Amino acid sequence: MLGLKNKGFLYTGDKITIIFSTLGFNSDALTPLISHFPEVKKVIFYYSSEKKTQVVKAKNAVIEICRSLSVDCQAIELKNYIDMVPMIKRMRSEIKKYDRREIVFNITGGTKAMAGAGIIASILEGVKLVFNDWENERIVEYPILKMRYEDTLTKKEKEILKYILKKGECRFADIIEDIGISKSTVSHHLDRLEEKGFIEKIPTKDSKREKIIRAKEVAELI
């Protein structure tokens, strides 16, 4: 197993007890991190069913390393490793079980979609994101803000967005009546949600001025 030397821009931040990772055909994309962080208690990694023999070999190597270091290990197979939204939801549901300040997410292995899902999940949950440059024996930390994306929404924006998601689609008047806030307040928050990319306003057949409010797919991630 490779060691990680102090070369270049290395991650040297907070205490890390949980490693999340995507995994492809090469276990070296993940295994050096396990011994690099001495306080690691658990490793959770995602792998695809693509080229199963090679992936299983890498998976077993990671499990064996964890066992030798007495580190708890959880391997999660992603049967749909192309569609990013389900992968992001799955990753976020696991991240939420732990203290995000003690998590690092490694996106070195796996498919591009898996790595992309890991990046988005890390950004949304505000966890540390790294790439293991094992050929040069270094860990590169990505410069992302350590904050949850949902915290950029106000309490009222979250309430309105939750309402729209529950309804599937609704009209402007529905929000005013069911949530019980003024027309100007609803208009303001809908404009903000549209600017942030969470909703879309679709003109109705009966009137171009009246619009159907619909949540975009990305809103399901908040």
C-alpha positions, 0 to 999 in steps of 0.5 A, a space after each residue: 500500500 502506498 504511503 502519502 508524503 508531504 508533497 504539494 498542497 496536502 490536506 492537513 485540516 481537522 480530525 477525520 474519523 469518517 472517510 467517504 469515497 467512490 471506488 473504481 478498478 484500483 484500490 490505491 485510489 482509496 487505501 492510502 487514505 485509510 492509514 493516512 488519517 490515524 483517527 479514522 473509525 469508518 470507511 464508506 465507499 461506493 462502487 458500481 457493477 461496471 466490469 464487475 470482476 475488476 471492481 470486486 477485486 478492488 472492493 475486496 482489497 479495501 475491505 481487507 485493508 480496513 480489517 487489518 487496521 480494525 476500521 469499520 467498513 461499509 461497501 455500497 453498490 450503486 447499480 445505477 451509476 449513471 443517473 446522478 440524482 439518485 446517487 447524490 440522494 443516497 450519498 447525502 442520506 449516509 453523510 447526514 448520519 455523521 458529524 460532517 466536520 469529521 468527514 472527508 469525501 474522496 472522489 478519486 475512483 469510480 465513474 465520472 458520474 459517481 465522482 460528480 455525485 460525490 462532488 455535489 453531495 459534498 458541496 450540498 452537505 458542506 463536507 471536505 472534498 479531496 482527490 488522492 493523487 496516488 501517483 505523486 503520493 499526495 492528497 489534494 483538498 478541493 477549495 469548497 466552502 464548508 457550509 450546507 447549500 440548503 443554508 443559503 435558503 431562508 426559512 420562508 423559501 424552504 417552506 414554500 419550496 417544500 410546499 411546491 415539492 409536495 404538490 408537484 405543481 401549483 398556482 400562485 394563488 394556491 401558495 397564498 391561500 395554503 401558506 397564508 402569506 401576502 401576495 408580495 411576499 410570495 412573489 418575492 420568494 418565488 423570484 428568489 427561488 427561480 433565480 437560484 434554479 429551484 423552480 420554474 414558472 410555466 405559462 398556462 394555456 388559458 392565460 400567459 400572465 397566470 403561471 404554473 409553479 413547478 419545482 425543478 429536479 435539483 430541488 429534490 436534493 435540498 
